[in-house]
């Protein structure tokens, strides 16, 4: 039996996870930027026909 300490394979897993998360964030950022640059959502915001009722009692 060898008495040498074992190496930790978990560090590689953490590096892979970090790389995967970074790649997903980069892809999401690129998708959002592309969406905005290509025009995104064009429908106008609808405005209320009447103002919201006041919560204060009429005096």
Secondary structure, 3 states (H helix, E strand, C coil): CCCCCCCCCHHHHHHHHHHHHHHHHHHHHHHHHHHHHCCCCCCCCCCCCCCCCCCCCCC
